[in-house]
Amino acid sequence: MNIIEVKSLKKYFASQKAVDDISFNIKQGSIFGLLGPNGAGKTTLIRMITGIFYPDSGEILLNGKKFDPINDILKIGYMPEERGLYKKMKIGEQAIYLARLKGMSKADAMKNIKYWFEKLEMESWWNKKVEDLSKGMSQKLQFVTTVLHQPQLIILDEPFSGLDPVNANLIKEEIFNLAKNGTSIIFSTHRMEQVEEICDHIILVNKGKKMIDGTVEQIKQDFKEDIYTLNGELPSEEISSSSFKVIQRSPKQLMLKLQNDTSTNDILKHFIDKQIKITSFNEVLPSLNDIFIKLVEDTTATRKFQEI
Amino acid sequence: MNKIALILSREYFVRVRKKSFLITTIIVPLVITAFYAATIYLSTRKSNEINKIAVIDDANIFNGQISSNEKTLLFTLIKNETETSFVKKYKDKGYNAFIFISGDSTKKSVYQLHSQSSLSLSTMETIEDLINSTLRNRELIANGINPNEFEKLNNAVKIENTIDTEEGSKKGFAEISYIVSFACGLLIYIMMMSYGTQVMRGVAEEKTNRISEVVISSVRPFQLMMGKILGIGAVGLTQFIIWIILMLTMQMAIPLFFPEVMNQMNNTSQISNENISTIAETLQGISSLPIGKIIFYFLFYFLLGYLTYASIFAAIGSVASEDQQEAQQLVLPVLMPIILGFVIMTNAVDNPNSTIAVFASIFPLTSPIVMMGRITYEIPLWQMALSMSLLIFSFMFFTWIAGKIYRIGILMYGKKISWKEIIKWAFVKS
């Protein structure tokens, strides 16, 4: 079942097409990666899903029903990229206030805050003020206030910026736990290594348009370039064949790209025939980072203002 | 609605719990009152001491006897002494000071006062009064006029003003009307200036701290804006109410703490009679004013005036945040009508029906302040109705416009925005 369905969403600003006809679906309980370079339109897209902006055209369905900003934002937890808290307010009070803005009762808010504060070892912070916290600490608090009201959909915009590896792992674990329990998560970032680790399904947005859409595995398959590594006892003389091209060579490893319609068996056969002892033969899939850079560089990376 | 209340209460309690609120609201009036009480206390206590003053009357203006009903100054005529001979003796004889009145009227200073220390201003005045009235009475008698008769002529003229309205005639109190009008206008002016700019700073702060987007993912931007405006308005009202209560308590508490003050007032019979009659007149004057009507209009103009301006201030705060100087520039055109309104109001309390006063009390950007200047006078019904409906209309208009600017402004970071762009946002379809 899809928690959210976005259908040909458009939002044009005076100087640019921020979101230009984007559609996608997110399955319930999945971690969805929204990728794109700076200025691609990610934030505008998210702001429409959170009801902050109204789309110029297109449709958003939440749980199969038309998205109603006023009531449905209570089902969403949004941690914006530009985020902050009231500096002079005490942490406990602040968490209660933000939870109540999401429509929780004071007692429920208290209960959930206690649960999360205990879980993330934040109990001693209750009477501190935000200005006394480090950046990483306030990031953690920010995360807690986003998930406090048990939203069905959590949107995290660059959630790990400013976190040390230990805390980043802590938050990552919590994201996995939430997804396991049925919460859907939109994870917006331009840090690819995190996406590969976390996301089930991704889309890549550039210049307001959707470039790719699929599971991480699927996309890697789609963008693979028939590159393999071969390890073994390689002869010292030049290795060449019409069926492959050597890209890289080291004493015990060969990286090659298949040519024409060669199959992997042909390659193996070629080496076996030459009496070369093979220890391993692996396919090299492109990293998301490579795909990302390739796609974004094809179009001009820095977005120019277009007339509409 | 519930969310506005939630935001309102946060804004309210954060401000009310601040130390600066406590200081301005409670300590400032306390200090002022304490200072005021101390001056009264000191000045009355001092006059309890009796000053003995000797008079050497060479010009013989007192004709051998001094009649004075001053209790704190004791005058004694000294004979057979000169200025130079008495200077050495007056201290030993127990006088605080002595005055030498020269018989030689060609001398530069005919009246010369010698004292051990400098005398208080009031003592000097009493002595001058004594000599002046003695001289005047002597002149009057010489011309065959009875000084008592002359005193009656000297009374200031009092005009009683009766205002005839359709509801009947009543006594008018121009001075009281003036003061009440001015005070109401001043209060609204202060409220708009200080709390309006607080709204602006509050919005700008939320934007700089990047809290706005977090909050508006839970509530509508308009709810956040209104909650803030109403919360700060409530802080202002609280402050006014505390001030009024404090003032009233102080006024009642002063006589309790300093009974001398009151006694002193009763003792100096002449002055106290006058005082009592002014107090009575003030009370009568205040009660003659249509209090209910004034309170209603004050609250109406205060509320709508504040709301109109606060929403404009909120819009400006949402647009300019990173750079304080930028906010200053943007806010200037908004401050102009407020200041102009205040200037016209100070004039309107004198000339409530002048063309400019009438116009400015109808024009919605100046009417909240200027109308207060005319409030104690009779205002034609059509003017009142037009002014009030224009203000209601402008309140709705500006809140609507400001809401649209605010919605865009709080999400714009790191970009300098001009008035031209702001106006474009205001009229763009959302």
Contacts between the chains, C-beta under 8 A, distances in Angstrom:
chain1	res1	chain2	res2	distance
A	14	B	424	8.0
A	47	B	411	7.5
A	50	B	217	4.9
A	51	B	217	7.8
A	52	B	213	7.4
A	52	B	216	5.8
A	52	B	217	6.6
A	52	B	221	7.8
A	52	B	411	7.2
A	54	B	430	6.3
A	69	B	220	8.0
A	70	B	220	7.1
A	73	B	217	6.4
A	73	B	218	6.4
A	74	B	218	7.6
A	76	B	217	7.2
A	78	B	214	7.8
A	78	B	217	3.9
A	79	B	214	7.8
A	80	B	210	7.7
A	80	B	213	4.3
A	80	B	214	6.3
A	80	B	217	7.0
A	82	B	210	4.6
A	82	B	213	5.8
A	82	B	413	6.3
A	83	B	210	5.5
A	83	B	211	8.0
A	83	B	213	7.0
A	83	B	214	5.6
A	84	B	209	4.1
A	84	B	210	3.3
A	84	B	211	4.7
A	84	B	214	6.9
A	85	B	209	7.2
A	85	B	211	6.0
A	85	B	214	7.4
A	86	B	14	7.8
A	86	B	209	7.0
A	86	B	211	6.0
A	87	B	209	6.1
A	88	B	14	7.2
A	89	B	14	7.0
A	97	B	6	7.5
A	97	B	10	5.8
A	98	B	214	7.2
A	98	B	215	7.7
A	98	B	218	7.1
A	100	B	6	5.7
A	101	B	3	6.3
A	101	B	6	6.3
A	101	B	7	7.6
A	101	B	215	6.5
A	101	B	218	4.1
A	101	B	219	5.7
A	102	B	218	5.0
A	142	B	214	7.8
A	145	B	214	7.7
